[in-house]
């Protein structure tokens, strides 16, 4: 029932409670009070332009987000921002180049930081790829085709404890993907990132050059090389080059069409 009385005319203790406001990020109702603390987002993107665009986009979308960009996970781990990071926005990049790299980075990042939601952003909208990312612990996948408002909503959902799944994940989810042609590196058990490192080692490049060309930390390159040596059962860099060359030669010879003679 409505009343025409002014609030000042109401007896003490009988005034209406302060109006509730809805938090636009979590959907939680709260009373008027001080503004919530900024949400600190770590943007991890190999591309300098990508880091700058994402940082400016979050800043312009809403003042609550405070973001800082990093070139890779190791740089973020070494920064003072790691302790108060509320959310990680991880760039997936071009799928044909980064799908193997994502397999190496995402599970470890999620496992070592269970209290920080990780949301992946990338160009691939294939349902199988999205399901794979979510299965590895990501709290959402943002295709680059969505609007900024949708992306902000996805981050807000992850902060509230939910998981964002794009509409494209439900479009023709049962379609069959063509089986990719197996490469010599996959036959050796190497991921795409390990394959790139192995090829560089075979060319005689030092770790510093490999790290620069692949935009990795030198310590990460060393970890990849140790893994490659284990998978190839190689004792040093020379054996890596030799075994990789031998495997490529054998693979090429098997793929060459055989010319036979037809009986008359």
GUBA-345627 format. One record per residue: x, y, z of N, C-alpha, C in turn. Coordinates in steps of 0.2 Angstrom, whole numbers, padded with zeros to 4 digits, always signed. Layout:
<rs>
XYZXYZXYZ ...
</rs>
This chain:
<rs>
+0004-0006+0000+0000+0000+0000+0004+0006+0000 +0003+0011-0004+0007+0017-0005+0005+0022+0000 +0009+0027+0002+0008+0032+0007+0010+0039+0004 +0007+0044+0006+0009+0051+0003+0013+0054+0008 +0015+0051+0014+0019+0054+0019+0026+0055+0017 +0029+0060+0018+0036+0061+0017+0040+0057+0022 +0046+0055+0020+0050+0051+0024+0052+0055+0030 +0052+0062+0030+0054+0065+0036+0048+0065+0041 +0042+0064+0039+0036+0063+0044+0036+0057+0047 +0039+0052+0045+0039+0045+0048+0042+0045+0055 +0040+0041+0059+0043+0041+0066+0050+0038+0066 +0054+0039+0071+0060+0036+0071+0060+0029+0071 +0064+0026+0067+0065+0018+0066+0060+0015+0062 +0055+0020+0059+0050+0017+0054+0051+0019+0047 +0057+0022+0046+0058+0024+0039+0060+0018+0034 +0058+0018+0028+0059+0013+0024+0066+0011+0023 +0068+0005+0022+0075+0003+0021+0078+0006+0015 +0085+0007+0015+0088+0010+0009+0087+0006+0003 +0086+0009-0002+0085+0005-0009+0090+0000-0010 +0089-0005-0013+0093-0010-0015+0096-0009-0022 +0102-0010-0023+0105-0010-0030+0107-0016-0032 +0107-0018-0038+0109-0024-0041+0116-0023-0044 +0121-0027-0042+0127-0027-0044+0127-0030-0051 +0130-0026-0056+0129-0027-0063+0133-0033-0065 +0138-0035-0061+0143-0040-0063+0141-0047-0060 +0138-0047-0054+0137-0053-0050+0129-0054-0050 +0125-0049-0051+0118-0050-0050+0116-0050-0043 +0120-0048-0038+0118-0049-0031+0116-0042-0029 +0110-0042-0025+0107-0036-0022+0111-0034-0016 +0112-0027-0016+0116-0024-0010+0113-0017-0009 +0114-0015-0002+0112-0008-0001+0117-0003-0003 +0115+0003-0003+0119+0008-0005+0125+0009-0001 +0131+0010-0003+0137+0010+0000+0143+0011-0004 +0149+0010-0001+0155+0012-0005+0155+0008-0012 +0158+0010-0017+0159+0006-0023+0163+0000-0022 +0161-0005-0025+0165-0011-0025+0173-0010-0027 +0177-0014-0024+0184-0014-0026+0185-0016-0033 +0190-0013-0037+0191-0015-0044+0193-0022-0045 +0191-0025-0050+0192-0032-0052+0198-0032-0056 +0203-0035-0054+0210-0035-0057+0210-0041-0062 +0211-0039-0068+0211-0045-0073+0218-0045-0076 +0221-0051-0077+0227-0052-0080+0226-0054-0087 +0228-0050-0092+0227-0052-0099+0234-0055-0102 +0233-0061-0104+0239-0065-0106+0239-0066-0114 +0243-0062-0117+0242-0062-0125+0249-0061-0128 +0251-0066-0132+0257-0066-0135+0258-0059-0140 +0253-0057-0142+0253-0051-0147+0253-0045-0144 +0257-0040-0145+0257-0034-0142+0251-0030-0144 +0249-0030-0150+0243-0026-0152+0237-0029-0148 +0236-0036-0148+0231-0039-0144+0231-0037-0137 +0236-0037-0134+0236-0035-0127+0234-0027-0126 +0236-0023-0131+0234-0016-0130+0227-0015-0131 +0224-0019-0136+0217-0018-0138+0212-0021-0132 +0214-0027-0130+0210-0029-0124+0210-0025-0118 +0216-0022-0116+0217-0018-0111+0212-0012-0111 +0213-0009-0117+0209-0003-0118+0201-0004-0119 +0200-0010-0121+0193-0012-0122+0189-0013-0115 +0193-0016-0110+0190-0017-0104+0190-0011-0100 +0195-0006-0101+0195+0000-0097+0189+0004-0100 +0187+0004-0106+0182+0008-0109+0175+0005-0107 +0175-0001-0107+0168-0004-0106+0165-0003-0099 +0170-0003-0094+0167-0002-0087+0173+0000-0082 +0172+0005-0078+0177+0007-0074+0179+0002-0068 +0175-0003-0067+0177-0008-0062+0183-0012-0064 +0184-0014-0070+0190-0018-0072+0196-0014-0072 +0201-0017-0069+0208-0015-0069+0212-0020-0072 +0215-0019-0078+0219-0025-0081+0226-0023-0082 +0230-0028-0082+0237-0028-0084+0239-0033-0089 +0242-0032-0094+0244-0037-0099+0251-0040-0098 +0251-0046-0100+0257-0050-0100+0258-0054-0107 +0264-0055-0109+0266-0058-0115+0265-0066-0114 +0266-0068-0108+0265-0076-0107+0264-0077-0100 +0263-0083-0098+0261-0085-0091+0267-0084-0087 +0273-0085-0089+0279-0085-0084+0279-0077-0082 +0278-0073-0087+0279-0066-0085+0274-0064-0080 +0268-0066-0080+0263-0065-0075+0264-0068-0069 +0267-0074-0069+0269-0077-0062+0275-0074-0059 +0279-0070-0062+0284-0067-0059+0282-0060-0057 +0276-0057-0059+0274-0051-0057+0271-0050-0050 +0271-0044-0048+0268-0043-0041+0260-0043-0042 +0258-0043-0048+0250-0043-0049+0247-0050-0048 +0251-0055-0047+0249-0062-0047+0244-0063-0041 +0247-0060-0035+0243-0062-0029+0236-0059-0028 +0235-0053-0032+0228-0050-0031+0224-0051-0038 +0226-0055-0043+0223-0056-0049+0216-0060-0047 +0211-0057-0050+0204-0060-0049+0202-0064-0055 +0205-0063-0061+0202-0067-0067+0208-0066-0072 +0209-0072-0076+0214-0072-0081+0210-0073-0088 +0212-0068-0092+0209-0068-0099+0215-0071-0103 +0215-0077-0106+0220-0080-0109+0219-0081-0117 +0223-0078-0121+0222-0078-0128+0224-0084-0131 +0219-0087-0135+0221-0093-0139+0224-0092-0145 +0223-0087-0148+0226-0085-0155+0224-0089-0161 +0227-0089-0166+0225-0093-0172+0226-0100-0171 +0220-0104-0172+0219-0111-0170+0224-0115-0173 +0226-0114-0179+0230-0119-0183+0237-0118-0180 +0239-0113-0177+0245-0112-0174+0246-0114-0166 +0240-0112-0163+0240-0112-0156+0237-0118-0152 +0233-0122-0156+0230-0127-0152+0234-0132-0148 +0240-0134-0151+0245-0138-0147+0248-0134-0141 +0249-0127-0142+0251-0123-0137+0246-0123-0131 +0240-0122-0133+0235-0122-0128+0235-0128-0123 +0236-0134-0126+0236-0140-0123+0241-0140-0117 +0247-0136-0119+0252-0136-0114+0251-0131-0108 +0248-0126-0110+0247-0120-0105+0241-0121-0101 +0235-0122-0103+0229-0121-0100+0229-0126-0094 +0230-0132-0094+0229-0137-0088+0233-0135-0083 +0240-0133-0084+0244-0131-0079+0242-0125-0075 +0240-0120-0079+0237-0113-0077+0232-0114-0072 +0227-0118-0074+0221-0120-0070+0222-0123-0064 +0227-0128-0064+0229-0132-0059+0232-0129-0053 +0237-0124-0055+0241-0120-0050+0237-0114-0048 +0232-0112-0051+0228-0107-0048+0221-0108-0048 +0219-0113-0044+0212-0115-0043+0207-0110-0041 +0209-0105-0038+0204-0099-0036+0204-0094-0040 +0207-0094-0046+0207-0089-0051+0204-0091-0057 +0198-0089-0059+0194-0091-0065+0198-0089-0072 +0199-0094-0076+0203-0093-0082+0197-0093-0088 +0197-0088-0092+0193-0087-0098+0197-0087-0104 +0196-0091-0109+0200-0091-0115+0196-0087-0120 +0200-0083-0124+0197-0079-0130+0201-0081-0136 +0197-0083-0142+0201-0085-0148+0196-0085-0154 +0198-0086-0159+0195-0086-0166+0191-0092-0168 +0193-0098-0165+0190-0104-0167+0183-0105-0164 +0178-0106-0167+0171-0107-0165+0169-0114-0166 +0173-0119-0167+0171-0126-0168+0169-0129-0161 +0163-0132-0161+0161-0134-0155+0165-0139-0151 +0169-0144-0155+0173-0148-0152+0179-0145-0149 +0182-0140-0152+0187-0136-0149+0185-0132-0143 +0179-0130-0143+0177-0126-0137+0176-0131-0131 +0173-0137-0132+0172-0142-0127+0179-0144-0124 +0184-0145-0129+0190-0147-0126+0193-0142-0121 +0192-0135-0123+0195-0130-0119+0191-0130-0112 +0185-0131-0112+0181-0131-0106+0182-0137-0102 +0184-0143-0105+0185-0149-0101+0192-0148-0098 +0196-0144-0100+0203-0143-0097+0203-0138-0091 +0197-0135-0089+0196-0131-0083+0194-0124-0085 +0194-0122-0091+0192-0115-0092+0185-0113-0090 +0184-0107-0088+0177-0105-0085+0174-0101-0091 +0176-0102-0097+0172-0099-0102+0177-0098-0108 +0173-0098-0114+0177-0097-0120+0174-0091-0124 +0177-0086-0126+0175-0080-0129+0177-0080-0136 +0173-0081-0141+0175-0080-0148+0176-0073-0150 +0181-0071-0154+0182-0064-0156+0176-0061-0160 +0172-0065-0162+0166-0063-0166+0161-0060-0162 +0161-0060-0155+0155-0058-0151+0157-0050-0150 +0152-0047-0147+0152-0040-0146+0156-0039-0139 +0158-0033-0138+0161-0031-0131+0157-0032-0125 +0150-0031-0126+0146-0032-0121+0145-0039-0119 +0145-0043-0124+0145-0050-0123+0151-0053-0119 +0157-0050-0121+0163-0052-0118+0163-0050-0111 +0161-0044-0109+0160-0042-0102+0156-0046-0098 +0150-0048-0101+0145-0053-0098+0149-0059-0096 +0153-0062-0101+0156-0068-0100+0161-0068-0094 +0165-0062-0094+0169-0062-0088+0166-0061-0082 +0160-0057-0082+0156-0056-0076+0153-0063-0073 +0151-0067-0078+0148-0074-0076+0154-0078-0073 +0160-0078-0076+0165-0082-0073+0167-0079-0066 +0167-0073-0065+0168-0070-0058+0163-0072-0053 +0157-0073-0055+0151-0075-0051+0151-0083-0050 +0156-0086-0053+0156-0094-0052+0153-0098-0057 +0151-0094-0063+0148-0098-0068+0153-0100-0074 +0150-0103-0079+0154-0104-0085+0151-0102-0091 +0155-0098-0095+0152-0095-0101+0153-0100-0107 +0147-0102-0111+0148-0106-0117+0145-0102-0122 +0148-0100-0128+0145-0096-0133+0140-0100-0137 +0136-0096-0140+0130-0099-0144+0133-0104-0149 +0139-0102-0152+0142-0106-0158+0143-0113-0156 +0144-0114-0149+0146-0121-0147+0140-0126-0148 +0134-0123-0148+0128-0127-0149+0125-0128-0156 +0129-0125-0161+0127-0125-0168+0130-0131-0171 +0126-0136-0173+0128-0142-0177+0134-0145-0172 +0132-0147-0166+0137-0150-0162+0139-0157-0164 +0135-0160-0168+0136-0167-0169+0140-0168-0176 +0141-0162-0179+0145-0163-0186+0151-0166-0185 +0153-0170-0190+0160-0173-0190+0165-0169-0193 +0170-0168-0190+0176-0165-0192+0180-0169-0196 +0183-0166-0202+0188-0171-0206+0194-0172-0202 +0196-0178-0202+0202-0181-0198+0208-0177-0201 +0212-0173-0197+0218-0170-0199+0223-0175-0201 +0227-0173-0206+0232-0177-0208+0238-0178-0203 +0240-0184-0201+0244-0184-0196+0251-0182-0198 +0255-0178-0195+0261-0176-0196+0267-0180-0193 +0273-0179-0195+0278-0183-0192+0279-0181-0185 +0278-0175-0183+0279-0173-0176+0273-0176-0172 +0267-0176-0174+0262-0180-0170+0264-0187-0170 +0267-0190-0175+0268-0197-0174+0274-0198-0169 +0278-0193-0168+0283-0194-0163+0281-0192-0156 +0274-0190-0156+0271-0188-0149+0273-0181-0147 +0274-0176-0152+0276-0169-0150+0270-0165-0152 +0269-0160-0147+0264-0155-0148+0266-0150-0153 +0262-0146-0156+0264-0141-0161+0269-0136-0158 +0269-0134-0152+0274-0130-0149+0281-0134-0148 +0280-0140-0146+0286-0144-0146+0289-0145-0152 +0285-0146-0157+0287-0147-0164+0291-0141-0167 +0289-0135-0165+0292-0129-0167+0299-0128-0164 +0299-0130-0158+0306-0130-0154+0310-0135-0157 +0308-0141-0158+0312-0146-0161+0315-0145-0168 +0311-0142-0172+0313-0139-0179+0319-0134-0178 +0318-0130-0173+0323-0124-0172+0329-0127-0170 +0329-0132-0165+0335-0136-0163+0338-0139-0168 +0335-0142-0173+0337-0146-0178+0341-0141-0183 +0339-0135-0183+0342-0130-0187+0348-0127-0184 +0350-0129-0178+0356-0127-0174+0355-0120-0171 +0349-0118-0170+0347-0112-0166+0348-0112-0159 +0351-0107-0156+0352-0107-0148+0346-0106-0145 +0345-0107-0139+0339-0106-0135+0337-0099-0135 +0341-0094-0135+0339-0087-0135+0335-0085-0141 +0338-0088-0147+0335-0086-0153+0328-0090-0154 +0328-0096-0151+0322-0100-0151+0316-0096-0147 +0318-0094-0141+0314-0090-0137+0311-0084-0140 +0316-0080-0143+0314-0074-0147+0309-0075-0152 +0310-0080-0157+0306-0081-0163+0299-0084-0161 +0299-0088-0156+0293-0091-0154+0289-0087-0148 +0292-0082-0146+0289-0078-0141+0288-0081-0134 +0293-0085-0132+0293-0089-0126+0299-0086-0121 +0298-0088-0115+0304-0087-0111+0309-0093-0112 +0315-0091-0111+0321-0096-0112+0320-0102-0107 +0317-0101-0101+0316-0106-0097+0311-0111-0100 +0306-0108-0103+0301-0113-0106+0304-0117-0112 +0308-0114-0116+0312-0117-0121+0316-0123-0118 +0319-0122-0113+0323-0127-0110+0318-0133-0108 +0313-0131-0105+0308-0137-0103+0305-0141-0109 +0304-0137-0114+0302-0141-0120+0307-0145-0123 +0313-0143-0123+0319-0147-0125+0320-0153-0121 +0319-0153-0115+0320-0159-0110+0314-0164-0112 +0308-0161-0113+0303-0165-0115+0304-0169-0122 +0306-0165-0126+0308-0168-0133+0313-0173-0133 +0318-0172-0129+0324-0177-0128+0321-0183-0125 +0316-0183-0120+0313-0189-0117+0309-0192-0122 +0305-0189-0126+0300-0192-0131+0304-0195-0137 +0310-0192-0139+0314-0195-0144+0319-0199-0142 +0320-0200-0136+0325-0204-0133+0332-0202-0135 +0333-0195-0135+0339-0192-0137+0343-0189-0131 +0349-0190-0132+0354-0188-0126+0356-0181-0126 +0356-0178-0132+0358-0171-0133+0354-0168-0139 +0356-0161-0141+0353-0158-0146+0355-0161-0153 +0361-0164-0153+0363-0167-0160+0359-0173-0161 +0357-0177-0156+0353-0183-0157+0346-0181-0159 +0343-0175-0156+0337-0172-0158+0336-0171-0165 +0342-0167-0168+0342-0166-0175+0342-0172-0179 +0346-0177-0177+0347-0183-0181+0341-0187-0181 +0338-0188-0176+0332-0192-0175+0326-0189-0179 +0325-0182-0178+0320-0179-0182+0321-0179-0189 +0327-0178-0192+0328-0179-0199+0327-0186-0201 +0329-0191-0197+0327-0198-0200+0320-0199-0200 +0316-0197-0195+0309-0198-0195+0306-0194-0201 +0308-0188-0202+0305-0185-0208+0307-0188-0215 +0313-0191-0215+0314-0194-0221+0310-0201-0222 +0309-0204-0217+0305-0210-0217+0298-0209-0219 +0296-0203-0216+0289-0201-0217+0287-0199-0224 +0292-0196-0227+0292-0193-0234+0292-0199-0239 +0296-0204-0237+0297-0210-0242+0290-0214-0242 +0287-0214-0236+0281-0218-0235+0275-0215-0239 +0275-0208-0239+0270-0205-0243+0271-0204-0250 +0277-0206-0253+0278-0205-0260+0274-0210-0264 +0270-0209-0269+0266-0214-0272+0271-0219-0276 +0269-0225-0276+0273-0230-0279+0270-0231-0286 +0274-0231-0291+0273-0233-0298+0274-0240-0299 +0268-0243-0301+0269-0250-0302+0268-0252-0310 +0269-0258-0312+0268-0260-0319+0262-0264-0319 +0258-0263-0324+0252-0266-0325+0253-0272-0330 +0251-0277-0328+0252-0283-0333+0248-0282-0339 +0251-0284-0345+0248-0284-0351+0242-0288-0352 
</rs>
